[in-house]
């Protein structure tokens, strides 16, 4: 008789069986699985990244907020 491996549920930390008899693994229950899914859907989990061109706009100046752009004058 083999003993099933127990892991901590990522949501509630309750010990859950890590085997084919647990359809919600690594979660302990459907409830914890749905809470986690909801967090992903509401973008509560985010991977940090650098600001994209889309966030700055297509024609970003590349200047800091306090910098003034150089504008040549014509004489």
C-alpha positions in Angstrom: 0.0 0.0 0.0 1.6 3.3 -1.1 1.1 6.4 0.9 0.0 9.5 -1.1 2.1 12.6 -1.1 0.5 15.6 0.7 1.2 19.2 -0.4 0.0 22.5 1.0 -2.9 24.0 -0.9 -1.6 27.2 -2.5 -4.7 29.0 -1.4 -5.5 27.9 2.2 -2.3 25.9 3.1 -4.5 22.9 4.1 -2.7 19.6 3.3 -4.1 18.1 0.0 -3.3 14.7 -1.6 -1.2 15.0 -4.7 -2.6 12.0 -6.7 -5.1 11.2 -9.4 -7.9 10.9 -6.8 -7.8 14.6 -6.2 -9.2 16.3 -9.3 -8.3 19.8 -7.9 -4.6 19.3 -7.2 -2.6 21.1 -6.2 -5.6 22.7 -4.5 -7.5 21.0 -1.7 -11.0 21.7 -3.1 -12.9 23.2 -5.9 -13.5 26.3 -3.8 -9.8 27.0 -3.5 -9.2 26.3 -7.2 -12.0 28.8 -8.1 -10.7 31.5 -5.7 -7.3 31.2 -7.4 -8.8 31.3 -10.9 -10.8 34.5 -9.9 -7.6 36.1 -8.7 -6.0 35.5 -12.1 -9.1 36.7 -13.9 -9.2 39.9 -11.9 -5.5 40.4 -12.5 -4.6 40.3 -8.8 -1.6 38.2 -9.8 0.8 40.2 -12.0 4.3 39.7 -13.2 6.4 42.9 -12.9 7.7 44.2 -16.2 9.2 47.3 -17.8 6.7 49.8 -19.2 5.9 49.0 -22.8 5.7 51.4 -25.8 1.9 51.0 -25.6 1.9 52.5 -22.1 3.9 55.5 -23.2 2.3 56.0 -26.6 3.6 55.5 -30.0 5.5 58.7 -30.1 7.2 58.7 -26.7 9.9 61.4 -26.3 12.0 59.2 -24.0 12.4 62.2 -21.7 11.8 62.3 -17.9 8.8 64.3 -16.7 11.0 67.3 -15.7 13.1 67.4 -18.9 12.3 69.8 -21.7 12.8 68.7 -25.3 15.4 70.5 -27.4 13.8 72.6 -30.1 16.2 74.3 -32.5 15.4 77.9 -33.5 15.6 79.2 -37.0 17.2 82.6 -37.7 
